């Protein structure tokens, strides 16, 4: 697969992606070209106008061996969305200010974008020092003042001239220091590659490019493609970095991915390639403001920038700092993601957001918004395992991991959270489920003493019929949610071994057992209740004449139907032969003693006469003996006892 005109560094442990930022015409592209020897502007119009319009890409290798991939973003206010698409996935920012121009309008916009995106690693480069040497120190002071209180407040500042080469050696040294101190990427994490370009290459097919910041992509992988108009699994046909084909790419890297059997026209900037099945795809999230305008200022229709995506969104404010964001289309998001909000038509950053909850509760009661604001205000940046578990009663560990929460091992779980199979369970809720199960089984068996137990499915359904407290209490404070989480809890829906493991744990803790699909106390035997007298009368009659099976009318008069007879048979009080023939469990053995005394073989008629019974009884009785291997049928009329 041919590499794109502007490719990317092959990802090794010493590879880093850096996005430029800064006002238009402050020398960002010129700086990147001076560092890499590559022209980042890709379009003829950009070269003609000397103005970066869209994202550009270039790379270089530092003397230390570290490889840098640059994403050059446009600085003009008209192209803020393009700038955010380049800056959004980047882990490091290179903020550029021209000495001869100083801090300007889009400098503030780009600073705010970096702040909103939570980019904490970066550097500042004062360019065009040769054009205004006397302005360098005032510009440094200006930059320091403007960056105060932002993630780049302590970023190193380097002065250069890209045209004369002044300061470039120092800049290379600082780039080495900044990348050396950056947090190492996670190669074993899940992939979320935000697409910034999609196109077709003759002979190769569809190619997408993006910044890989976590996980590993390998040729032959199947990945999930989620986008504006597409949701399907696709195959990775090939990979490229640094204009070279490679089998595997690990972060950080600019990567070109050749996809199988998907038209480029179906793909757009803002789509994402994902590790299959491990990302929540959501359109409703609860967020915290990290900077910018108060969320309760009255503006509700906004544009949300996430990764390379730009999606219309509606804001429901809870207070100045917390809100619910409903996106126009679902995206792969996790707790801790950063979002930039922009008002439609505006060329400025409205606010920066931190994602706190990707599976928020419904809010339908009066005052839910205020209660939700208080709960979110107490929530740590990386989520609260106890709150998440208490709100749901129980949740599969894999679900919380998919949400982006760091779930500790069993020893590190918070108090009141315990591990049951693949589930994390709120201990007070589990206690409530156990007590509810005990009560249900006791009540049902008291009402139906002939029952062998309560069906497992009925127990599960009963525990799910209680009012959904995860919805009722989802808008309350952490303290309120925890104190009320066991108020009429509901068992979570689910299928498979994990869900059954949770139900089995509840049954076990209730000191019950599940046998043949029935929940019952250990050693439980079904009682006969009102049918006891009828069964006792049958036993008395059969004791006097073992082969005088009662007639159907006799059974009806004694109040013995199919259910009562089944319970009595399970209790070994009677034995049913064929259709409606009731005898004592000892009757077959008694018959064998008599039949063994007959001349062998014997006929059905001879057996009937020896037993003193009727044809209605003797035929099913003989068939029963045949089935047990005690007698053998020789022809249509003769049998013999098996010796």
N, C-alpha and C positions, 0 to 999 in steps of 0.2 A: 504494500500500500504506500503510495507516495505521500510524503509528509506535506503538510500545508505550507504555504509560503513563509509563514512565521511560526515556527514550531515551539519546542519546549525542551527543557533539560530532562535528561533521563533521571528518574528518581533514584537516588542512593541515599544512605544516611547523611550525606553531606550536600543534599540538594534542597533549595529553598525558593519559594515563589514570593516575589515582591511586587506590589502594585504601586504605581506612581500616583500622586495626588497634587493638586495645586491649580491656581488660576491659569486661564488660557494665555498662551504666548509668554509663559515664564520659562520655557526651555526644557520641558519634561522629555519630549521626544529626542531633542538634540542631546540631552544628557544620556539617555538610554543608548543612543547610537554611539556616543563617545565611549561608553563603557563596554559595549558588546561588538562594535563594528558592524551592527546590523541596523537597517532602517525599519523602525517599528510601524510606520504608517503604511497601510496596505492598499488604500484606494488611490486611484489616479487623482480624484478630486482633492484628497488630503494633500498630496504632493503639490498639486497645482496651487492650492490656496494657502499652503503652509499651515494648515489647521487640522488638528486631530479631530476626527468626527466619531470614529468607532474605536474599539479596542485594538491595540497593537501588541505584538509579542516578539520578544528577542531573548537571547540567553548568552551567558559567558561563564567562564571558569576562573575562579580566583586563584592567585598563586598558591594558596593553601590547599587547593584541590576542591574546595567547596564550589558547587555549581549553583548559579543563580538564574532563575527564569523570571523575566520582567513582564508584567502586564501593564502596558502604557495606556492610560485612560484619557479621554478628552477633558479639557478644562473649561470649555465654553458652557455657559449657563443653559444653552438650548439642549445640551447633551448630558444633562445631569443623570438621566436614567441609564445611559450607556456607562457613565462613570461609576455608578453604583453597581452595575453588573460586573464590572472589572474588579472593583474594590471589595465587593461583598464576600467572595470566597477566599480572598487573599489573607494569609496570616501575618504578613509584614507590610508596612507602608513606608514609602519614601516620599516625604512631603517636600515639594519644591517651591521656592520663593526666589524671584529674580531680584538681584541687588538694585537694579536700576528702576524697578517698579514698586518694590515693597509689598506689604500686605494689601490685598484687594478683595473685592466682593466674593469671588468664587473661592478665594483662600479660606474664607470663613465657612462657606458651604462645604468644602472638602474636609476642613477640620471637624465640622459638626458630623459629617458622614463617618469619619474615622471614629469619632467619639461614640456615635450611635451604634456602630458595628462592633464596638468593644475591642478594636485592634490595639493591643498593648505593646507590640514590638514595632520599632521603626526608627527612622532617622530623619533629620531635616537637612536639605541641601540648599544652600544659597548659591544660585547660579548667576552667570553673566557678571562675575566679579570684575572682569576686565573692562566692562562698560561703565561701571560706577564704583571704583575702589573706595571712594570716600563714604559710600552709602552702606558698606558692608556692616560696620559696627552698629549703626542705627537700625539696620534691618534685623540684625541678630536680637537687639533689644526688643524690637517690635514683635518678632516671632516669639520670644520668650514670654512676653506679656500675653500674647494671644493664645498661647498653648497652655497657660497656667490653669491648673485644675482639670486638664484633659489627660488621656492615657499617654500622650506624647510629651508631657510636661518635662520629663527628664531625658528626652531623646537627645542623642548627640547632634551637634550642628556642625556641618562641614561647608566650607566655602570653596567653590570651584569656578573655573571657566572651561566650558566644554569645547570652546573653539581653540583656546591656547593650550589646554591641558593642565593649567594651573590647578592644583589641589586634587587632581584625580588620584595620585598615589595615596594621599591621605584618605580619600573617599573609599578607595578599595580596601584599605586597612580597617576603616570603620565598618564597612559592609561585612567584613570578616568577623569583627567583634560582635556585631548585632546578630548575625546568623548563628554564631557560636553560642550565644546566650539564649536563643529561642528554644522554646519547649520542643523536644523531639516529637515527630509525628508518630501516630499509632498505625503500624503496618497491619496489625491483626484486627483492627476495627472494621465496622461495616462501611461499605462504600456509599457515598452520596456525591456524585459528580454533577454539579450544576452545569448545564450545557450553555456555552456562550456563542457557539457557532454550529451550524449544520449545513452541509453542502455535499455535492456529489463529485467524485473523482473518477474519470473514465478508467475503466478496468478494475476499479476497486469497489465502487458503489458509494453508499452513504457513509459519511464521516462526521463525527461530532467532536468538538474540543471542549476542554474545561480544565479547571484546577483541581487536582486530586489532593485532598488534605488528610484523608484517613482511609485505611483499608488498602487492599491490593487488587489490582485488575490483572487478569491473566488471559491470554489468548485461549479461546474455547469456552470461556465462562458463559453462563446464562445469567443475564441481569434483568432486573425489572425496569421498564421504561415508563415513566409517569410524566405526563405533560398536558399541555393545553387541549390537545385533541386526541391524545393517545394514551392507552394504558394496556401494556402487554409485556410479555417476556421476549427478549431478543438475545441473539447470540453475538459474542464478540469474535469477529472474524480476524481482526488484527489490531495491533497497537503500535504507535510510534511516539518517540520522544527524540528531541534534538535531530530531527530529520532522519532518524534511523529506526528501522523496524526492531522491535523487541518482543520477547515472549511475555514479560511481566513488567508492570509498573507499580512502584510503591510511592507513598507520599514522601515529601511534597513534590509535586510535579505538574508541569503543563503536559497534557496528554491528548493525543488524537486517537479516537476509537473508531475503527471500521466496524459497522454493524451489519448483520445479515438480514436480508429480506424486509427492510423497512425503507420506504421512500423518504428522501430528504425533505420533501414538501410537507411531510407529516410531523416534522420536528421543528421546534422553535427555541429561541433563547428563553431560558427559564424552565425548560424541561429538565428532568433529572434522571441519571442512571443510578440504580440502587441495587444493593445486595437484596436478593429476592426474599420477601416475606418477613423482613425484620424492621421495617419502618412503618410507623403509623401514618396513614394518609388522611389528613384532617383539614377541615375548613373552619373550625371554631376553636379558638384558643383564648386562654386568659393570660394577661400580660402585665408587666410592671414598666412604668416609664423610667428610663435611665437618664434622659436629658431632653431638652426642648420644651415645647408648649405644654401647659397643663392639659390633661386629657379631658377634663370637664369644661373646656372653654366653649363648647357648643358646636364644634365642627365634628361631623359624624361620617361624612363620605370622604375617604382618603385613598391614597395609593400606597400599598405595602410593598417594600423591596426586600426580598429574602434571597440570598445567594445571587443568582443572575435573574431571578423572576421578579416581575413587576405585576402585581395583582390588585385590582380594585377591592376595597375592603370597607366594611361598615363598623364603626366604633360605638360600643355601648359603654359609656363611662360609669365606673363605680365611685370613683373619687378622682382627685387630680392626678394620682399616680398609678391607678389600677383600672383596667377595663377589660371588656370582652371584645375580641376582634373576630368578625365573621368574614372570611375570605370569599371572593367571587368564585374560586375554584379550589379544590383540595390540593394540598402540598405535603411533601414528606417533611415533617417537622419533629423536633424533640425539645424537651425541657432544656433551657439554657441557650437556645438559639437567639440570635440578635436580628431585629427587624428595624428598618428605617421607614418612617412614615413621611409621606409628602402629600400636601394638599393638591388636588387636581388643578392643573394650570400653573402651579407654583414652581419656581425654580430653586426653592430653598428646602432644607430639611425641616419638617414640622416637629418630629420627635423621634427619639430612639426608644426601642422597646426590648425587654427581656421576656422570653416565653417562660411562663411559670407552670402552665397546665395545658396539655394537649388532649385531655379527655375531661373537660370541665362538666360540672353537674348542671342540670336544668335549673333555671331560676324562674319560678312562677308565682311565688307568694309576695305579698307586699313587704318591702323591706329587704328582700333577698340581695339586692345590689349592695346595700350598705353592709350587710353581714358578710357578703363575699369579699368586699374591700378589706374588712378587718382581718379576715382569714388570710387573704393574700399578703397583707402587710406583714404578717408573722412568718411567712414562708421563706425558708432559706433559698438562696439562688439555685442551688443544685437539687431542690425538691425536698420533701419531707416524707420519708417512708411511712412513719406512723400515721400521718394524716391520710395518705393515699390508701393505706390498708384499712384504717378505721372507717373511712367514708364508704368503702365497698363491702366491709365485713370480711371478705376474702378476695384475693386477687392472685392470679398465677404470677410467679416470679418473673417469667419470661415477658409478661405484659409490661411490667414496670421497667424492665431492661429495655424493651422496645420503645418505651416513652422517653428513654434517655436518662433514667435515674440510675445512680450508682447503688446497686443493691448489695449489702454486705453479706458475708456468709452467715451461717446460722448463729455462730458465736457472737457476731457483731450486730445482731438485730436489736432494735430498741425494745425496751420493756413493753409488755402488752402486745408484742408481735411474735408469733411463733411460726415455724415452718412445718407444714403438713404435706408430705409428698412434694409436688411441684407448686404448692400454694403457700402464700403468706397470709396468715389469718390473725384477725384482731381477737385477742384472748377473751375479753368480755363478750364479744359476739359469739365466739365459739361456745362459750358456756351457755349462752342463751339458746343456741341451736340444740345443744345437748339436752337441756331441760325441756325444750319444746318437743323433742323427739321422744323423750321418756314419757311425757304427758300424753302425746298422741297415741303411742303404742299401748299404754296402760288403759286409756279411755276406750280405744277401739276393741281391745281384747275383752274388756269388761262388758261391752255392749254386744259383742259377738263371740261368746266363749268357744264356739265350735271352730273359729278361724285358726288356721295354722300360724298366723302372724299377720302383719300389715305389709302389703307389697312395698318393696324398696321404692318403686316409682311413686307410690302414694306418699311416702315419707318425704321424698325430694320435692314433690309438688306442693305439699303442705308447707314446707319451709320457704317456698318461693311465693306463697300467696300473701304473706304479710306485706303491709305497706312498705314501699321502697324508701328506706331511710337514707340511702345514698343520695336520693333526689331531694328528700325533704330537708336534710340537714346540710346539703352541699354548700349553701350560702352562708353558713355560720362561721364563727371564729373557730380556731383550732381547739380551744378549750371546750366550746359548746359541742363541736362535732365529735370530739372524743367522748364526752360524757353521755351523749345521746346515741352513739353509734350502735349500742346494743338494744335500742328501743325498737321492738318488733323487727328484728333483722331479716333480711332475705338471703337465701342461698343463691349464689350467682348461677346464672345459666351456663351450661357447658356440656360437652359430651366427651367421651373418651376416657382413658385410664386415669388422667389427672383428676377429672371431676369425680369419678367413682372413688378415687383414693380419699378425697375430701369427705364424701358422704360416708365412706367406711370408717373414717376416723371419728366422725360424729356418732355413728352407731356404736362403735367400740367404747367411746367415752361415756356413752349412756348406759353402759353395761348390758348391751343387747348384742344379738348376733344376727347375721343375714344368712339364711339357709334356703336354698332353692327359691331365691327371689323374694323371700318373706323375712321381715324383721320381727324378732321375738326375743323374749328373755331366754337365757340359756336353760335347756332342759324343759322348755315349755311344751306341754302336750295339750292338744285341743280338748276342751271339755264338751260334754253333750248337753248341758243345761236342761231344758225342758224335755229333751229327747231321752234323757237317762232312763226314765221309767219304761219307755217303749223298748229300748235295747235290753234292759234287764229282763223284761217279759219274754223277748225272743230267746235270750240265753237260757231262761228256765225251760221253755218248750223244747229247745234243741238238746238240752241236757237229758230230757226225758226220752226224746226220740230224735237222734242226730240226723236222720235222713228225711224228716218231715219238714221240708223247707216251707216257710210261711208263704201264703198266697199274696198277691198284690193287694187284695182287699184287706187282709190282715195287717199289712204294713201301713196302709192308709189309716185304718182305725187306730193304730198305735202312734200315729203322727210321725211316721218315719218316711221322709222323702230321700231323694238322691243325695242331698247335702249331708243329712244326718247319717245316712248309711256310709258315706265316704269317710266322715270323721270317725265313725265307729270302727271301720275297717282299718284306718291308719293307726288307731289305738289298739289293734289286734283283738277287738271284741267280737268281730264277725268276719266271715270270708264270703266274698261275692263271686259266684260262678256264672259265667255267661250273662244273659239278660234277665236280671231280677231274681236269681236263685241265691238265697241267703242261707248259709250254713255256719256251723261253728268252725273256728280255725283248726280244731282237732279232727274234724270229720274226715278229711282225706286219709289220715293215718288209720282211723277206725275202719274205714271202708277197705283199706288194703289188708287188714288182718282177716277180714271176712272173705275177700276175694281170693286170698292166697290159699284158703281151704277148699276152693272149688277145683273140680277136675279141669285141667288146662288142655287146650284153650277153653274159654267160656264165651257164651253169647251175651249180647246186651240183655236179652230177656232173662237169662239165668242170673246175671248180676242184679237186675231189678228185683227178682224174687228173693235172692239171698239178702239183699239189703232192706227189703220190705218197704220199698219206696215206689215212686211213679216214674214213668218214662220222662216226664218234664224235668225230674231231678237227676235221674241216673245218666242221661246222655251228657249234660254239661259236666257232671262229676267225673265220668270216665274220660272225657276230653281233657279235663284238668289233670288227671292222673297220667294220661298220655304225655301231656306237655311237660310234666315233671320227670318223665322217664321211668315212672314206676310201673306202668303197663305198656304193652306194645300192641298196636292194632295189626292183625294179620291179613284180614280182608274186610269186606263190607259188613260182616256179621260177627267175626271172631276176634278176640283179644287174648293175651296171656300176661301173667305177672312176670316182670323182669326179675330174674333171680340174681 
